Amino acid sequence: MIRLGLTGGIGAGKSTVAKTFVERGAYIIDADKIAREVVEPGSEGLAGLVEAFGSDILAADGSLDRPALAAKAFVDEESRKTLNGITHPLIGARTQELLAAAPDDAIVVQDIPLLVENHTAPFFHLVVIVFADADVRLHRLTTMRGVDEADARARIAAQATDEQRRAVADVWLDNSGTADDLAAAAARVWDDRLVPFEANVRARRVADPVSELIAAEPNPDGPAGRLVNRLWAIAGERATAVEITDAAKVELRITARDDAASADLVDLLADGGFAPAGPGVHGSCDPGRPATVRVTTD
């Protein structure tokens, strides 16, 4: 399988992209849905929140009163840490359960509003950012969702900047037009990039580059910088260094801790989207992001 991280600023149109991917066969994992699920009435999460913050965070029907919780949980950093300490492990465990249940040939789409803010981009085969200008998002929030303008501005300001999103993006979907335009663009990404990418990973096959996809690279500095972080996420403690050897050609080098670590990296890199291409050499399985990774030892 491959895992795709889907995110974008509030009001950018992420739900339209998620819907399009699901219609084409995506295995969706919705972080917001899981966050609600783990604090449903009768859940371990809700019991933990009541113990920590008091029974007055409950609505009359026994469900979580989210504004009441927010009034207590976001007053200071210690309270916020208490909240996260209760909910994050439960969200993580449920996410892992859903990942374990995914088919071997799945394209897993993880819809995560704060993917950039939580620094989890390197853990995905691909990151898709849905973009719209802040003024457009403000208009959508105030007119379509009925959000107070001051509240909408505060929510937008609290999220990652466009520059931070672009730095981790493999795919940049501009939602300045209509919802139909965005859905069509998402469908092309699915058909032209995601389906071949998943098939290549499963077959351990280096991708044939597609010039149109390569030309759509979101970062003017190219993908090499973000691939360093992705390779670190794959290699972990098995590596002592991950370096760019040629940014223009997207060539990188992993220095393995020892021969055993180097042997482990063959399978780990293949699963992570870099198929074996020769002794100590791996090539990208992504048709929109050609790259060469060489593995050496200390």
JOQUIWO-V167515 format. One record per helix or strand of 3 or more residues. SS is the DSSP state (2 for helix, 1 for strand). FROM is the first residue (numbers start at 0). LEN is the number of residues. If there is no record, write none. Layout:
BEGIN
ss=SS from=FROM len=LEN
ss=SS from=FROM len=LEN
END
This chain:
BEGIN
ss=1 from=1 len=7
ss=2 from=13 len=10
ss=1 from=26 len=4
ss=2 from=30 len=7
ss=2 from=43 len=10
ss=2 from=54 len=3
ss=2 from=65 len=8
ss=2 from=76 len=24
ss=1 from=106 len=5
ss=2 from=120 len=3
ss=1 from=125 len=6
ss=2 from=133 len=10
ss=2 from=148 len=10
ss=2 from=161 len=7
ss=1 from=170 len=4
ss=2 from=178 len=25
ss=2 from=210 len=5
ss=2 from=223 len=15
ss=1 from=238 len=8
ss=1 from=250 len=6
ss=2 from=258 len=13
ss=1 from=273 len=5
ss=1 from=280 len=4
ss=1 from=291 len=6
END
